[in-house]
Amino acid sequence: MKHVITSYARDESGAVTVDWVVLTAAIVALAVALVLTLTNGSVGVSAGVEAFLSSWSF
């Protein structure tokens, strides 16, 4: 029984999976933050362009 517990405690095969899950979650969070930032920025720019173009009379 002691051999089974020692073997289980030394087994690190799942540690790599946890690392990949954390790394993937961080990349997804950064991608979502980037998309939200770009979306908000582009909405502001397009509103400014719309206001500028609407102020001109053709």
PyMOL Python script that loads the backbone (N, CA, C, O; Angstrom):
from pymol import cmd

cmd.read_pdbstr("""\
ATOM      1  N   MET A   1       0.823  -1.185   0.000  1.00  0.00           N
ATOM      2  CA  MET A   1       0.000   0.000   0.000  1.00  0.00           C
ATOM      3  C   MET A   1       0.872   1.256   0.000  1.00  0.00           C
ATOM      4  O   MET A   1       0.559   2.243  -0.666  1.00  0.00           O
ATOM      5  N   LYS A   2       1.964   1.204   0.753  1.00  0.00           N
ATOM      6  CA  LYS A   2       2.865   2.350   0.790  1.00  0.00           C
ATOM      7  C   LYS A   2       3.438   2.631  -0.595  1.00  0.00           C
ATOM      8  O   LYS A   2       3.624   3.792  -0.957  1.00  0.00           O
ATOM      9  N   HIS A   3       3.718   1.602  -1.363  1.00  0.00           N
ATOM     10  CA  HIS A   3       4.257   1.765  -2.720  1.00  0.00           C
ATOM     11  C   HIS A   3       3.252   2.482  -3.623  1.00  0.00           C
ATOM     12  O   HIS A   3       3.645   3.313  -4.442  1.00  0.00           O
ATOM     13  N   VAL A   4       1.982   2.175  -3.485  1.00  0.00           N
ATOM     14  CA  VAL A   4       0.938   2.803  -4.304  1.00  0.00           C
ATOM     15  C   VAL A   4       0.828   4.288  -3.977  1.00  0.00           C
ATOM     16  O   VAL A   4       0.721   5.115  -4.883  1.00  0.00           O
ATOM     17  N   ILE A   5       0.854   4.627  -2.717  1.00  0.00           N
ATOM     18  CA  ILE A   5       0.748   6.030  -2.292  1.00  0.00           C
ATOM     19  C   ILE A   5       1.980   6.812  -2.740  1.00  0.00           C
ATOM     20  O   ILE A   5       1.860   7.937  -3.224  1.00  0.00           O
ATOM     21  N   THR A   6       3.148   6.227  -2.583  1.00  0.00           N
ATOM     22  CA  THR A   6       4.383   6.894  -3.010  1.00  0.00           C
ATOM     23  C   THR A   6       4.394   7.082  -4.517  1.00  0.00           C
ATOM     24  O   THR A   6       4.798   8.137  -5.006  1.00  0.00           O
ATOM     25  N   SER A   7       3.959   6.082  -5.253  1.00  0.00           N
ATOM     26  CA  SER A   7       3.910   6.178  -6.703  1.00  0.00           C
ATOM     27  C   SER A   7       2.924   7.256  -7.149  1.00  0.00           C
ATOM     28  O   SER A   7       3.199   8.007  -8.086  1.00  0.00           O
ATOM     29  N   TYR A   8       1.791   7.327  -6.484  1.00  0.00           N
ATOM     30  CA  TYR A   8       0.784   8.344  -6.813  1.00  0.00           C
ATOM     31  C   TYR A   8       1.296   9.755  -6.499  1.00  0.00           C
ATOM     32  O   TYR A   8       1.040  10.686  -7.262  1.00  0.00           O
ATOM     33  N   ALA A   9       1.997   9.915  -5.415  1.00  0.00           N
ATOM     34  CA  ALA A   9       2.515  11.222  -5.015  1.00  0.00           C
ATOM     35  C   ALA A   9       3.610  11.706  -5.961  1.00  0.00           C
ATOM     36  O   ALA A   9       3.756  12.910  -6.171  1.00  0.00           O
ATOM     37  N   ARG A  10       4.369  10.793  -6.526  1.00  0.00           N
ATOM     38  CA  ARG A  10       5.463  11.174  -7.421  1.00  0.00           C
ATOM     39  C   ARG A  10       5.018  11.326  -8.872  1.00  0.00           C
ATOM     40  O   ARG A  10       5.774  11.854  -9.687  1.00  0.00           O
ATOM     41  N   ASP A  11       3.827  10.883  -9.210  1.00  0.00           N
ATOM     42  CA  ASP A  11       3.338  10.955 -10.582  1.00  0.00           C
ATOM     43  C   ASP A  11       3.012  12.412 -10.923  1.00  0.00           C
ATOM     44  O   ASP A  11       2.181  13.033 -10.262  1.00  0.00           O
ATOM     45  N   GLU A  12       3.661  12.951 -11.944  1.00  0.00           N
ATOM     46  CA  GLU A  12       3.474  14.335 -12.340  1.00  0.00           C
ATOM     47  C   GLU A  12       2.857  14.460 -13.730  1.00  0.00           C
ATOM     48  O   GLU A  12       2.981  15.510 -14.360  1.00  0.00           O
ATOM     49  N   SER A  13       2.213  13.440 -14.207  1.00  0.00           N
ATOM     50  CA  SER A  13       1.672  13.476 -15.566  1.00  0.00           C
ATOM     51  C   SER A  13       0.544  14.490 -15.703  1.00  0.00           C
ATOM     52  O   SER A  13       0.368  15.055 -16.783  1.00  0.00           O
ATOM     53  N   GLY A  14      -0.217  14.738 -14.660  1.00  0.00           N
ATOM     54  CA  GLY A  14      -1.302  15.706 -14.729  1.00  0.00           C
ATOM     55  C   GLY A  14      -0.834  17.146 -14.570  1.00  0.00           C
ATOM     56  O   GLY A  14      -1.572  18.074 -14.899  1.00  0.00           O
ATOM     57  N   ALA A  15       0.379  17.343 -14.070  1.00  0.00           N
ATOM     58  CA  ALA A  15       0.890  18.691 -13.838  1.00  0.00           C
ATOM     59  C   ALA A  15       1.053  19.441 -15.153  1.00  0.00           C
ATOM     60  O   ALA A  15       0.811  20.646 -15.209  1.00  0.00           O
ATOM     61  N   VAL A  16       1.453  18.755 -16.198  1.00  0.00           N
ATOM     62  CA  VAL A  16       1.621  19.386 -17.501  1.00  0.00           C
ATOM     63  C   VAL A  16       0.266  19.820 -18.044  1.00  0.00           C
ATOM     64  O   VAL A  16       0.152  20.882 -18.657  1.00  0.00           O
ATOM     65  N   THR A  17      -0.743  19.018 -17.826  1.00  0.00           N
ATOM     66  CA  THR A  17      -2.088  19.373 -18.271  1.00  0.00           C
ATOM     67  C   THR A  17      -2.584  20.630 -17.573  1.00  0.00           C
ATOM     68  O   THR A  17      -3.188  21.497 -18.205  1.00  0.00           O
ATOM     69  N   VAL A  18      -2.337  20.732 -16.293  1.00  0.00           N
ATOM     70  CA  VAL A  18      -2.741  21.924 -15.548  1.00  0.00           C
ATOM     71  C   VAL A  18      -2.018  23.151 -16.088  1.00  0.00           C
ATOM     72  O   VAL A  18      -2.624  24.213 -16.228  1.00  0.00           O
ATOM     73  N   ASP A  19      -0.739  23.020 -16.391  1.00  0.00           N
ATOM     74  CA  ASP A  19       0.022  24.136 -16.955  1.00  0.00           C
ATOM     75  C   ASP A  19      -0.584  24.590 -18.279  1.00  0.00           C
ATOM     76  O   ASP A  19      -0.740  25.788 -18.512  1.00  0.00           O
ATOM     77  N   TRP A  20      -0.923  23.647 -19.140  1.00  0.00           N
ATOM     78  CA  TRP A  20      -1.498  23.998 -20.438  1.00  0.00           C
ATOM     79  C   TRP A  20      -2.872  24.644 -20.293  1.00  0.00           C
ATOM     80  O   TRP A  20      -3.211  25.560 -21.042  1.00  0.00           O
ATOM     81  N   VAL A  21      -3.656  24.176 -19.342  1.00  0.00           N
ATOM     82  CA  VAL A  21      -4.982  24.763 -19.120  1.00  0.00           C
ATOM     83  C   VAL A  21      -4.845  26.204 -18.641  1.00  0.00           C
ATOM     84  O   VAL A  21      -5.564  27.083 -19.116  1.00  0.00           O
ATOM     85  N   VAL A  22      -3.941  26.452 -17.718  1.00  0.00           N
ATOM     86  CA  VAL A  22      -3.729  27.811 -17.212  1.00  0.00           C
ATOM     87  C   VAL A  22      -3.192  28.712 -18.323  1.00  0.00           C
ATOM     88  O   VAL A  22      -3.645  29.848 -18.465  1.00  0.00           O
ATOM     89  N   LEU A  23      -2.247  28.232 -19.103  1.00  0.00           N
ATOM     90  CA  LEU A  23      -1.691  29.006 -20.208  1.00  0.00           C
ATOM     91  C   LEU A  23      -2.753  29.317 -21.247  1.00  0.00           C
ATOM     92  O   LEU A  23      -2.822  30.445 -21.735  1.00  0.00           O
ATOM     93  N   THR A  24      -3.574  28.351 -21.591  1.00  0.00           N
ATOM     94  CA  THR A  24      -4.637  28.564 -22.573  1.00  0.00           C
ATOM     95  C   THR A  24      -5.674  29.555 -22.049  1.00  0.00           C
ATOM     96  O   THR A  24      -6.151  30.403 -22.803  1.00  0.00           O
ATOM     97  N   ALA A  25      -6.023  29.459 -20.786  1.00  0.00           N
ATOM     98  CA  ALA A  25      -6.980  30.399 -20.197  1.00  0.00           C
ATOM     99  C   ALA A  25      -6.427  31.821 -20.216  1.00  0.00           C
ATOM    100  O   ALA A  25      -7.172  32.768 -20.468  1.00  0.00           O
ATOM    101  N   ALA A  26      -5.144  31.981 -19.957  1.00  0.00           N
ATOM    102  CA  ALA A  26      -4.529  33.311 -19.993  1.00  0.00           C
ATOM    103  C   ALA A  26      -4.535  33.874 -21.411  1.00  0.00           C
ATOM    104  O   ALA A  26      -4.800  35.062 -21.598  1.00  0.00           O
ATOM    105  N   ILE A  27      -4.250  33.050 -22.401  1.00  0.00           N
ATOM    106  CA  ILE A  27      -4.258  33.505 -23.792  1.00  0.00           C
ATOM    107  C   ILE A  27      -5.670  33.891 -24.219  1.00  0.00           C
ATOM    108  O   ILE A  27      -5.855  34.902 -24.896  1.00  0.00           O
ATOM    109  N   VAL A  28      -6.651  33.110 -23.840  1.00  0.00           N
ATOM    110  CA  VAL A  28      -8.039  33.433 -24.189  1.00  0.00           C
ATOM    111  C   VAL A  28      -8.469  34.736 -23.514  1.00  0.00           C
ATOM    112  O   VAL A  28      -9.139  35.560 -24.136  1.00  0.00           O
ATOM    113  N   ALA A  29      -8.093  34.929 -22.259  1.00  0.00           N
ATOM    114  CA  ALA A  29      -8.445  36.165 -21.555  1.00  0.00           C
ATOM    115  C   ALA A  29      -7.797  37.376 -22.216  1.00  0.00           C
ATOM    116  O   ALA A  29      -8.434  38.422 -22.345  1.00  0.00           O
ATOM    117  N   LEU A  30      -6.554  37.252 -22.633  1.00  0.00           N
ATOM    118  CA  LEU A  30      -5.888  38.348 -23.335  1.00  0.00           C
ATOM    119  C   LEU A  30      -6.538  38.628 -24.684  1.00  0.00           C
ATOM    120  O   LEU A  30      -6.668  39.785 -25.083  1.00  0.00           O
ATOM    121  N   ALA A  31      -6.942  37.585 -25.381  1.00  0.00           N
ATOM    122  CA  ALA A  31      -7.605  37.769 -26.679  1.00  0.00           C
ATOM    123  C   ALA A  31      -8.945  38.476 -26.506  1.00  0.00           C
ATOM    124  O   ALA A  31      -9.285  39.357 -27.295  1.00  0.00           O
ATOM    125  N   VAL A  32      -9.699  38.103 -25.493  1.00  0.00           N
ATOM    126  CA  VAL A  32     -10.987  38.758 -25.238  1.00  0.00           C
ATOM    127  C   VAL A  32     -10.777  40.223 -24.881  1.00  0.00           C
ATOM    128  O   VAL A  32     -11.510  41.091 -25.356  1.00  0.00           O
ATOM    129  N   ALA A  33      -9.782  40.502 -24.050  1.00  0.00           N
ATOM    130  CA  ALA A  33      -9.485  41.889 -23.680  1.00  0.00           C
ATOM    131  C   ALA A  33      -9.068  42.696 -24.904  1.00  0.00           C
ATOM    132  O   ALA A  33      -9.461  43.854 -25.043  1.00  0.00           O
ATOM    133  N   LEU A  34      -8.288  42.107 -25.779  1.00  0.00           N
ATOM    134  CA  LEU A  34      -7.854  42.786 -26.999  1.00  0.00           C
ATOM    135  C   LEU A  34      -9.032  43.081 -27.911  1.00  0.00           C
ATOM    136  O   LEU A  34      -9.137  44.185 -28.445  1.00  0.00           O
ATOM    137  N   VAL A  35      -9.911  42.123 -28.096  1.00  0.00           N
ATOM    138  CA  VAL A  35     -11.078  42.331 -28.955  1.00  0.00           C
ATOM    139  C   VAL A  35     -11.985  43.411 -28.383  1.00  0.00           C
ATOM    140  O   VAL A  35     -12.478  44.257 -29.128  1.00  0.00           O
ATOM    141  N   LEU A  36     -12.212  43.396 -27.087  1.00  0.00           N
ATOM    142  CA  LEU A  36     -13.054  44.424 -26.470  1.00  0.00           C
ATOM    143  C   LEU A  36     -12.422  45.804 -26.602  1.00  0.00           C
ATOM    144  O   LEU A  36     -13.125  46.782 -26.856  1.00  0.00           O
ATOM    145  N   THR A  37     -11.130  45.897 -26.435  1.00  0.00           N
ATOM    146  CA  THR A  37     -10.435  47.178 -26.564  1.00  0.00           C
ATOM    147  C   THR A  37     -10.520  47.695 -27.996  1.00  0.00           C
ATOM    148  O   THR A  37     -10.806  48.871 -28.221  1.00  0.00           O
ATOM    149  N   LEU A  38     -10.274  46.825 -28.950  1.00  0.00           N
ATOM    150  CA  LEU A  38     -10.337  47.238 -30.350  1.00  0.00           C
ATOM    151  C   LEU A  38     -11.752  47.604 -30.772  1.00  0.00           C
ATOM    152  O   LEU A  38     -11.942  48.529 -31.562  1.00  0.00           O
ATOM    153  N   THR A  39     -12.737  46.897 -30.260  1.00  0.00           N
ATOM    154  CA  THR A  39     -14.129  47.192 -30.588  1.00  0.00           C
ATOM    155  C   THR A  39     -14.521  48.561 -30.059  1.00  0.00           C
ATOM    156  O   THR A  39     -15.113  49.364 -30.780  1.00  0.00           O
ATOM    157  N   ASN A  40     -14.193  48.826 -28.804  1.00  0.00           N
ATOM    158  CA  ASN A  40     -14.522  50.126 -28.225  1.00  0.00           C
ATOM    159  C   ASN A  40     -13.790  51.249 -28.941  1.00  0.00           C
ATOM    160  O   ASN A  40     -14.367  52.314 -29.156  1.00  0.00           O
ATOM    161  N   GLY A  41     -12.548  51.039 -29.310  1.00  0.00           N
ATOM    162  CA  GLY A  41     -11.782  52.051 -30.015  1.00  0.00           C
ATOM    163  C   GLY A  41     -12.335  52.320 -31.403  1.00  0.00           C
ATOM    164  O   GLY A  41     -12.404  53.471 -31.835  1.00  0.00           O
ATOM    165  N   SER A  42     -12.725  51.273 -32.099  1.00  0.00           N
ATOM    166  CA  SER A  42     -13.237  51.466 -33.454  1.00  0.00           C
ATOM    167  C   SER A  42     -14.610  52.130 -33.448  1.00  0.00           C
ATOM    168  O   SER A  42     -14.939  52.871 -34.374  1.00  0.00           O
ATOM    169  N   VAL A  43     -15.409  51.879 -32.428  1.00  0.00           N
ATOM    170  CA  VAL A  43     -16.706  52.550 -32.322  1.00  0.00           C
ATOM    171  C   VAL A  43     -16.491  54.045 -32.105  1.00  0.00           C
ATOM    172  O   VAL A  43     -17.196  54.862 -32.697  1.00  0.00           O
ATOM    173  N   GLY A  44     -15.539  54.403 -31.278  1.00  0.00           N
ATOM    174  CA  GLY A  44     -15.232  55.809 -31.037  1.00  0.00           C
ATOM    175  C   GLY A  44     -14.701  56.501 -32.281  1.00  0.00           C
ATOM    176  O   GLY A  44     -15.090  57.631 -32.575  1.00  0.00           O
ATOM    177  N   VAL A  45     -13.833  55.847 -33.002  1.00  0.00           N
ATOM    178  CA  VAL A  45     -13.276  56.425 -34.230  1.00  0.00           C
ATOM    179  C   VAL A  45     -14.360  56.580 -35.284  1.00  0.00           C
ATOM    180  O   VAL A  45     -14.432  57.610 -35.955  1.00  0.00           O
ATOM    181  N   SER A  46     -15.197  55.574 -35.436  1.00  0.00           N
ATOM    182  CA  SER A  46     -16.249  55.668 -36.455  1.00  0.00           C
ATOM    183  C   SER A  46     -17.261  56.753 -36.103  1.00  0.00           C
ATOM    184  O   SER A  46     -17.804  57.394 -37.003  1.00  0.00           O
ATOM    185  N   ALA A  47     -17.525  56.970 -34.835  1.00  0.00           N
ATOM    186  CA  ALA A  47     -18.429  58.054 -34.435  1.00  0.00           C
ATOM    187  C   ALA A  47     -17.802  59.407 -34.750  1.00  0.00           C
ATOM    188  O   ALA A  47     -18.495  60.330 -35.178  1.00  0.00           O
ATOM    189  N   GLY A  48     -16.500  59.524 -34.543  1.00  0.00           N
ATOM    190  CA  GLY A  48     -15.812  60.764 -34.883  1.00  0.00           C
ATOM    191  C   GLY A  48     -15.808  61.028 -36.372  1.00  0.00           C
ATOM    192  O   GLY A  48     -16.005  62.165 -36.801  1.00  0.00           O
ATOM    193  N   VAL A  49     -15.586  59.997 -37.164  1.00  0.00           N
ATOM    194  CA  VAL A  49     -15.615  60.137 -38.625  1.00  0.00           C
ATOM    195  C   VAL A  49     -17.018  60.506 -39.090  1.00  0.00           C
ATOM    196  O   VAL A  49     -17.186  61.355 -39.966  1.00  0.00           O
ATOM    197  N   GLU A  50     -18.013  59.873 -38.509  1.00  0.00           N
ATOM    198  CA  GLU A  50     -19.398  60.189 -38.875  1.00  0.00           C
ATOM    199  C   GLU A  50     -19.726  61.649 -38.555  1.00  0.00           C
ATOM    200  O   GLU A  50     -20.354  62.331 -39.364  1.00  0.00           O
ATOM    201  N   ALA A  51     -19.314  62.125 -37.401  1.00  0.00           N
ATOM    202  CA  ALA A  51     -19.583  63.519 -37.021  1.00  0.00           C
ATOM    203  C   ALA A  51     -18.840  64.473 -37.948  1.00  0.00           C
ATOM    204  O   ALA A  51     -19.384  65.507 -38.335  1.00  0.00           O
ATOM    205  N   PHE A  52     -17.618  64.141 -38.305  1.00  0.00           N
ATOM    206  CA  PHE A  52     -16.837  64.990 -39.197  1.00  0.00           C
ATOM    207  C   PHE A  52     -17.466  65.048 -40.585  1.00  0.00           C
ATOM    208  O   PHE A  52     -17.576  66.124 -41.172  1.00  0.00           O
ATOM    209  N   LEU A  53     -17.876  63.905 -41.108  1.00  0.00           N
ATOM    210  CA  LEU A  53     -18.448  63.878 -42.441  1.00  0.00           C
ATOM    211  C   LEU A  53     -19.839  64.518 -42.482  1.00  0.00           C
ATOM    212  O   LEU A  53     -20.209  65.137 -43.480  1.00  0.00           O
ATOM    213  N   SER A  54     -20.604  64.372 -41.406  1.00  0.00           N
ATOM    214  CA  SER A  54     -21.929  64.972 -41.382  1.00  0.00           C
ATOM    215  C   SER A  54     -21.864  66.499 -41.256  1.00  0.00           C
ATOM    216  O   SER A  54     -22.816  67.196 -41.606  1.00  0.00           O
ATOM    217  N   SER A  55     -20.740  67.010 -40.757  1.00  0.00           N
ATOM    218  CA  SER A  55     -20.622  68.467 -40.631  1.00  0.00           C
ATOM    219  C   SER A  55     -20.301  69.119 -41.982  1.00  0.00           C
ATOM    220  O   SER A  55     -20.484  70.327 -42.136  1.00  0.00           O
ATOM    221  N   TRP A  56     -19.843  68.366 -42.926  1.00  0.00           N
ATOM    222  CA  TRP A  56     -19.582  68.903 -44.260  1.00  0.00           C
ATOM    223  C   TRP A  56     -20.876  68.930 -45.064  1.00  0.00           C
ATOM    224  O   TRP A  56     -21.736  68.062 -44.913  1.00  0.00           O
ATOM    225  N   SER A  57     -20.994  69.911 -45.897  1.00  0.00           N
ATOM    226  CA  SER A  57     -22.162  69.945 -46.809  1.00  0.00           C
ATOM    227  C   SER A  57     -21.646  69.781 -48.227  1.00  0.00           C
ATOM    228  O   SER A  57     -20.802  70.549 -48.689  1.00  0.00           O
ATOM    229  N   PHE A  58     -22.150  68.795 -48.895  1.00  0.00           N
ATOM    230  CA  PHE A  58     -21.713  68.511 -50.260  1.00  0.00           C
ATOM    231  C   PHE A  58     -22.620  69.166 -51.248  1.00  0.00           C
ATOM    232  O   PHE A  58     -22.412  69.040 -52.455  1.00  0.00           O
TER     233      PHE A  58
END
""", "prot")
cmd.dss("prot")
cmd.show_as("cartoon", "prot")
cmd.util.cbc("prot")
cmd.orient("prot")
